[in-house]
Amino acid sequence: MEEKEFFSIEETAKIVKVDEKVLLFWEEQIPVFNSLINENGKFYRKEDIETFLKIKDLLYKEGLTLSGARRKLLQDRKEIDRNPLYNLLKEVKKELQSILTILENSDKN
């Protein structure tokens, strides 16, 4: 996958190898995505693409229904959120982003 922050719905569909309508349907049925919509269209993050690929595997390789895939993804999310290391890493990331913002602003002055 390319090293960029956002991917258009067209790019995402090519990476996941499904139709754009399938992505939209999955997104509607499984509320775990953080897509961005602006005047240029709909965009997804790498994490969203990884989730789409996971859904595809759950449906086509493991034979789960969409409802089963939804339960599995939401269960996995809850387990991750309860992990103290994950929460610590979220805090570290937040602090690093704050430091980066400060450094970028100091370069402008």
Buried (B, 14 or more C-beta within 10 A) or exposed (E): EEEEEBBBBEBBBEBBEBEBEBBBEBBEEBEBBEBEEEEEEBBBBBEBBBBBBBBBEBBEEEEBEBEEBBBBBEEEEEEEEEEEEEEEEEEEEEEEEEEEEEEEEEEEE
